């Protein structure tokens, strides 16, 4: 898990991308109800972009990053404290249809001061190990408003290790 302190450049990039989306689409095209909620996702993406030169932003609506010809969807949720390994990385059930190769999961502190990049996982592996939790499932902190697939953060790969594997550098 990678902890990132949000600086002014990261915050400005996230705000700019959030505003650009809002001008284009308003509140449509997302399960998030307003541009403040979308800010969580954009802040995570800006931190990933700041940390890793290997990923480039995608122009496609369904995915956030490209890694060569691979597509990556970034998933973020707000939190009040550092996430732990047994916390859940979740996808809404309808998001299974999206065409992506990988998911990156992050948590964003609700005051936007920190982001934790929790890890990366292939879509194939995610759905192989994920459990579908129906709408109404109660966790320690909330009740699921929609059915979701979930895995624990400990099941994700560290992005630095993933990138070494991807570049063929692990066995050198």
C-alpha positions as protocol buffer text, in pm:
chain_id: "A"
residue {
  index: 1
  type: UNK
  ca { x: 0 y: 0 z: 0 }
}
residue {
  index: 2
  type: UNK
  ca { x: 137 y: 337 z: -102 }
}
residue {
  index: 3
  type: UNK
  ca { x: 52 y: 645 z: 103 }
}
residue {
  index: 4
  type: UNK
  ca { x: 53 y: 976 z: -82 }
}
residue {
  index: 5
  type: UNK
  ca { x: 25 y: 1317 z: 82 }
}
residue {
  index: 6
  type: UNK
  ca { x: -180 y: 1537 z: -146 }
}
residue {
  index: 7
  type: UNK
  ca { x: 5 y: 1848 z: -257 }
}
residue {
  index: 8
  type: UNK
  ca { x: -129 y: 2155 z: -439 }
}
residue {
  index: 9
  type: UNK
  ca { x: -35 y: 2022 z: -785 }
}
residue {
  index: 10
  type: UNK
  ca { x: -220 y: 1694 z: -728 }
}
residue {
  index: 11
  type: UNK
  ca { x: -523 y: 1875 z: -586 }
}
residue {
  index: 12
  type: UNK
  ca { x: -531 y: 2126 z: -874 }
}
residue {
  index: 13
  type: UNK
  ca { x: -509 y: 1846 z: -1133 }
}
residue {
  index: 14
  type: UNK
  ca { x: -796 y: 1658 z: -968 }
}
residue {
  index: 15
  type: UNK
  ca { x: -1011 y: 1971 z: -947 }
}
residue {
  index: 16
  type: UNK
  ca { x: -944 y: 2052 z: -1312 }
}
residue {
  index: 17
  type: UNK
  ca { x: -1034 y: 1701 z: -1431 }
}
residue {
  index: 18
  type: UNK
  ca { x: -1343 y: 1698 z: -1210 }
}
residue {
  index: 19
  type: UNK
  ca { x: -1462 y: 2031 z: -1351 }
}
residue {
  index: 20
  type: UNK
  ca { x: -1392 y: 1915 z: -1708 }
}
residue {
  index: 21
  type: UNK
  ca { x: -1605 y: 1604 z: -1653 }
}
residue {
  index: 22
  type: UNK
  ca { x: -1885 y: 1809 z: -1496 }
}
residue {
  index: 23
  type: UNK
  ca { x: -1891 y: 2054 z: -1789 }
}
residue {
  index: 24
  type: UNK
  ca { x: -1908 y: 1762 z: -2036 }
}
residue {
  index: 25
  type: UNK
  ca { x: -2153 y: 1534 z: -1860 }
}
residue {
  index: 26
  type: UNK
  ca { x: -2306 y: 1706 z: -1557 }
}
residue {
  index: 27
  type: UNK
  ca { x: -2401 y: 1438 z: -1306 }
}
residue {
  index: 28
  type: UNK
  ca { x: -2482 y: 1171 z: -1565 }
}
residue {
  index: 29
  type: UNK
  ca { x: -2271 y: 868 z: -1644 }
}
residue {
  index: 30
  type: UNK
  ca { x: -2170 y: 788 z: -1288 }
}
residue {
  index: 31
  type: UNK
  ca { x: -2312 y: 640 z: -970 }
}
residue {
  index: 32
  type: UNK
  ca { x: -2172 y: 937 z: -782 }
}
residue {
  index: 33
  type: UNK
  ca { x: -2433 y: 1202 z: -724 }
}
residue {
  index: 34
  type: UNK
  ca { x: -2227 y: 1520 z: -750 }
}
residue {
  index: 35
  type: UNK
  ca { x: -1892 y: 1663 z: -848 }
}
residue {
  index: 36
  type: UNK
  ca { x: -1768 y: 1662 z: -489 }
}
residue {
  index: 37
  type: UNK
  ca { x: -1811 y: 1284 z: -474 }
}
residue {
  index: 38
  type: UNK
  ca { x: -1636 y: 1245 z: -811 }
}
residue {
  index: 39
  type: UNK
  ca { x: -1345 y: 1442 z: -665 }
}
residue {
  index: 40
  type: UNK
  ca { x: -1253 y: 1131 z: -464 }
}
residue {
  index: 41
  type: UNK
  ca { x: -1191 y: 938 z: -784 }
}
residue {
  index: 42
  type: UNK
  ca { x: -1005 y: 1219 z: -956 }
}
residue {
  index: 43
  type: UNK
  ca { x: -782 y: 1272 z: -654 }
}
residue {
  index: 44
  type: UNK
  ca { x: -685 y: 903 z: -653 }
}
residue {
  index: 45
  type: UNK
  ca { x: -614 y: 918 z: -1027 }
}
residue {
  index: 46
  type: UNK
  ca { x: -402 y: 1233 z: -989 }
}
residue {
  index: 47
  type: UNK
  ca { x: -196 y: 1060 z: -716 }
}
residue {
  index: 48
  type: UNK
  ca { x: -147 y: 751 z: -935 }
}
residue {
  index: 49
  type: UNK
  ca { x: -46 y: 974 z: -1227 }
}
residue {
  index: 50
  type: UNK
  ca { x: 195 y: 1164 z: -1001 }
}
residue {
  index: 51
  type: UNK
  ca { x: 362 y: 844 z: -872 }
}
residue {
  index: 52
  type: UNK
  ca { x: 381 y: 629 z: -1184 }
}
residue {
  index: 53
  type: UNK
  ca { x: 509 y: 746 z: -1521 }
}
residue {
  index: 54
  type: UNK
  ca { x: 410 y: 415 z: -1680 }
}
residue {
  index: 55
  type: UNK
  ca { x: 38 y: 493 z: -1688 }
}
residue {
  index: 56
  type: UNK
  ca { x: -121 y: 751 z: -1916 }
}
residue {
  index: 57
  type: UNK
  ca { x: -470 y: 894 z: -1886 }
}
residue {
  index: 58
  type: UNK
  ca { x: -726 y: 734 z: -2116 }
}
residue {
  index: 59
  type: UNK
  ca { x: -969 y: 931 z: -2332 }
}
residue {
  index: 60
  type: UNK
  ca { x: -1219 y: 644 z: -2311 }
}
residue {
  index: 61
  type: UNK
  ca { x: -1510 y: 690 z: -2073 }
}
residue {
  index: 62
  type: UNK
  ca { x: -1498 y: 339 z: -1918 }
}
residue {
  index: 63
  type: UNK
  ca { x: -1132 y: 331 z: -1819 }
}
residue {
  index: 64
  type: UNK
  ca { x: -900 y: 580 z: -1654 }
}
residue {
  index: 65
  type: UNK
  ca { x: -550 y: 475 z: -1758 }
}
residue {
  index: 66
  type: UNK
  ca { x: -360 y: 297 z: -2031 }
}
residue {
  index: 67
  type: UNK
  ca { x: -46 y: 87 z: -1993 }
}
residue {
  index: 68
  type: UNK
  ca { x: 63 y: 22 z: -2349 }
}
residue {
  index: 69
  type: UNK
  ca { x: -244 y: -156 z: -2494 }
}
residue {
  index: 70
  type: UNK
  ca { x: -384 y: -251 z: -2152 }
}
residue {
  index: 71
  type: UNK
  ca { x: -673 y: -63 z: -1996 }
}
residue {
  index: 72
  type: UNK
  ca { x: -694 y: 19 z: -1626 }
}
residue {
  index: 73
  type: UNK
  ca { x: -997 y: 134 z: -1431 }
}
residue {
  index: 74
  type: UNK
  ca { x: -925 y: 326 z: -1112 }
}
residue {
  index: 75
  type: UNK
  ca { x: -1162 y: 270 z: -821 }
}
residue {
  index: 76
  type: UNK
  ca { x: -1158 y: 493 z: -515 }
}
residue {
  index: 77
  type: UNK
  ca { x: -1364 y: 546 z: -207 }
}
residue {
  index: 78
  type: UNK
  ca { x: -1352 y: 791 z: 77 }
}
residue {
  index: 79
  type: UNK
  ca { x: -1235 y: 704 z: 427 }
}
residue {
  index: 80
  type: UNK
  ca { x: -1148 y: 861 z: 760 }
}
residue {
  index: 81
  type: UNK
  ca { x: -828 y: 670 z: 835 }
}
residue {
  index: 82
  type: UNK
  ca { x: -560 y: 450 z: 678 }
}
residue {
  index: 83
  type: UNK
  ca { x: -716 y: 138 z: 527 }
}
residue {
  index: 84
  type: UNK
  ca { x: -611 y: -203 z: 655 }
}
residue {
  index: 85
  type: UNK
  ca { x: -532 y: -517 z: 454 }
}
residue {
  index: 86
  type: UNK
  ca { x: -861 y: -683 z: 540 }
}
residue {
  index: 87
  type: UNK
  ca { x: -1071 y: -387 z: 414 }
}
residue {
  index: 88
  type: UNK
  ca { x: -1266 y: -450 z: 94 }
}
residue {
  index: 89
  type: UNK
  ca { x: -1200 y: -339 z: -259 }
}
residue {
  index: 90
  type: UNK
  ca { x: -1541 y: -330 z: -425 }
}
residue {
  index: 91
  type: UNK
  ca { x: -1703 y: -295 z: -765 }
}
residue {
  index: 92
  type: UNK
  ca { x: -2071 y: -236 z: -824 }
}
residue {
  index: 93
  type: UNK
  ca { x: -2230 y: -538 z: -990 }
}
residue {
  index: 94
  type: UNK
  ca { x: -2306 y: -351 z: -1313 }
}
residue {
  index: 95
  type: UNK
  ca { x: -1940 y: -249 z: -1347 }
}
residue {
  index: 96
  type: UNK
  ca { x: -1851 y: -610 z: -1435 }
}
residue {
  index: 97
  type: UNK
  ca { x: -1959 y: -533 z: -1793 }
}
residue {
  index: 98
  type: UNK
  ca { x: -1692 y: -267 z: -1841 }
}
residue {
  index: 99
  type: UNK
  ca { x: -1412 y: -359 z: -2074 }
}
residue {
  index: 100
  type: UNK
  ca { x: -1090 y: -321 z: -1877 }
}
residue {
  index: 101
  type: UNK
  ca { x: -784 y: -533 z: -1817 }
}
residue {
  index: 102
  type: UNK
  ca { x: -692 y: -418 z: -1465 }
}
residue {
  index: 103
  type: UNK
  ca { x: -830 y: -237 z: -1164 }
}
residue {
  index: 104
  type: UNK
  ca { x: -639 y: -9 z: -928 }
}
residue {
  index: 105
  type: UNK
  ca { x: -804 y: 45 z: -589 }
}
residue {
  index: 106
  type: UNK
  ca { x: -743 y: 347 z: -368 }
}
residue {
  index: 107
  type: UNK
  ca { x: -881 y: 510 z: -56 }
}
residue {
  index: 108
  type: UNK
  ca { x: -900 y: 887 z: -22 }
}
residue {
  index: 109
  type: UNK
  ca { x: -911 y: 1060 z: 314 }
}
residue {
  index: 110
  type: UNK
  ca { x: -1232 y: 1260 z: 328 }
}
residue {
  index: 111
  type: UNK
  ca { x: -1046 y: 1586 z: 392 }
}
residue {
  index: 112
  type: UNK
  ca { x: -847 y: 1518 z: 68 }
}
residue {
  index: 113
  type: UNK
  ca { x: -513 y: 1531 z: 252 }
}
residue {
  index: 114
  type: UNK
  ca { x: -401 y: 1171 z: 181 }
}
residue {
  index: 115
  type: UNK
  ca { x: -455 y: 894 z: -68 }
}
residue {
  index: 116
  type: UNK
  ca { x: -368 y: 530 z: -17 }
}
residue {
  index: 117
  type: UNK
  ca { x: -305 y: 342 z: -341 }
}
residue {
  index: 118
  type: UNK
  ca { x: -402 y: -2 z: -219 }
}
residue {
  index: 119
  type: UNK
  ca { x: -300 y: -211 z: -519 }
}
residue {
  index: 120
  type: UNK
  ca { x: -377 y: -349 z: -862 }
}
residue {
  index: 121
  type: UNK
  ca { x: -546 y: -666 z: -984 }
}
residue {
  index: 122
  type: UNK
  ca { x: -640 y: -808 z: -1324 }
}
residue {
  index: 123
  type: UNK
  ca { x: -1010 y: -815 z: -1406 }
}
residue {
  index: 124
  type: UNK
  ca { x: -984 y: -1190 z: -1462 }
}
residue {
  index: 125
  type: UNK
  ca { x: -834 y: -1254 z: -1118 }
}
residue {
  index: 126
  type: UNK
  ca { x: -1069 y: -1010 z: -948 }
}
residue {
  index: 127
  type: UNK
  ca { x: -1381 y: -1192 z: -1067 }
}
residue {
  index: 128
  type: UNK
  ca { x: -1223 y: -1531 z: -1005 }
}
residue {
  index: 129
  type: UNK
  ca { x: -1178 y: -1456 z: -632 }
}
residue {
  index: 130
  type: UNK
  ca { x: -1446 y: -1189 z: -567 }
}
residue {
  index: 131
  type: UNK
  ca { x: -1760 y: -1257 z: -370 }
}
residue {
  index: 132
  type: UNK
  ca { x: -2085 y: -1092 z: -475 }
}
residue {
  index: 133
  type: UNK
  ca { x: -2251 y: -920 z: -181 }
}
residue {
  index: 134
  type: UNK
  ca { x: -2618 y: -832 z: -236 }
}
residue {
  index: 135
  type: UNK
  ca { x: -2772 y: -491 z: -185 }
}
residue {
  index: 136
  type: UNK
  ca { x: -2845 y: -446 z: 186 }
}
residue {
  index: 137
  type: UNK
  ca { x: -2533 y: -634 z: 302 }
}
residue {
  index: 138
  type: UNK
  ca { x: -2418 y: -482 z: 632 }
}
residue {
  index: 139
  type: UNK
  ca { x: -2051 y: -427 z: 707 }
}
residue {
  index: 140
  type: UNK
  ca { x: -1903 y: -281 z: 1023 }
}
residue {
  index: 141
  type: UNK
  ca { x: -1930 y: 71 z: 877 }
}
residue {
  index: 142
  type: UNK
  ca { x: -2222 y: 83 z: 633 }
}
residue {
  index: 143
  type: UNK
  ca { x: -2494 y: -95 z: 439 }
}
residue {
  index: 144
  type: UNK
  ca { x: -2438 y: -165 z: 67 }
}
residue {
  index: 145
  type: UNK
  ca { x: -2676 y: 48 z: -138 }
}
residue {
  index: 146
  type: UNK
  ca { x: -2616 y: -174 z: -444 }
}
residue {
  index: 147
  type: UNK
  ca { x: -2490 y: -526 z: -498 }
}
residue {
  index: 148
  type: UNK
  ca { x: -2109 y: -531 z: -509 }
}
residue {
  index: 149
  type: UNK
  ca { x: -1824 y: -766 z: -580 }
}
residue {
  index: 150
  type: UNK
  ca { x: -1553 y: -753 z: -318 }
}
residue {
  index: 151
  type: UNK
  ca { x: -1201 y: -875 z: -247 }
}
residue {
  index: 152
  type: UNK
  ca { x: -971 y: -773 z: 35 }
}
residue {
  index: 153
  type: UNK
  ca { x: -684 y: -534 z: -17 }
}
residue {
  index: 154
  type: UNK
  ca { x: -439 y: -809 z: 80 }
}
residue {
  index: 155
  type: UNK
  ca { x: -542 y: -984 z: -246 }
}
residue {
  index: 156
  type: UNK
  ca { x: -414 y: -694 z: -458 }
}
residue {
  index: 157
  type: UNK
  ca { x: -64 y: -664 z: -601 }
}
residue {
  index: 158
  type: UNK
  ca { x: 162 y: -376 z: -503 }
}
residue {
  index: 159
  type: UNK
  ca { x: 183 y: -152 z: -811 }
}
residue {
  index: 160
  type: UNK
  ca { x: 564 y: -130 z: -796 }
}
residue {
  index: 161
  type: UNK
  ca { x: 592 y: -510 z: -797 }
}
residue {
  index: 162
  type: UNK
  ca { x: 329 y: -535 z: -1071 }
}
residue {
  index: 163
  type: UNK
  ca { x: 522 y: -290 z: -1291 }
}
residue {
  index: 164
  type: UNK
  ca { x: 847 y: -484 z: -1242 }
}
residue {
  index: 165
  type: UNK
  ca { x: 663 y: -803 z: -1340 }
}
residue {
  index: 166
  type: UNK
  ca { x: 501 y: -629 z: -1638 }
}
residue {
  index: 167
  type: UNK
  ca { x: 839 y: -505 z: -1763 }
}
residue {
  index: 168
  type: UNK
  ca { x: 997 y: -849 z: -1712 }
}
residue {
  index: 169
  type: UNK
  ca { x: 1232 y: -719 z: -1441 }
}
residue {
  index: 170
  type: UNK
  ca { x: 1141 y: -961 z: -1160 }
}
residue {
  index: 171
  type: UNK
  ca { x: 1348 y: -1254 z: -1284 }
}
residue {
  index: 172
  type: UNK
  ca { x: 1655 y: -1057 z: -1390 }
}
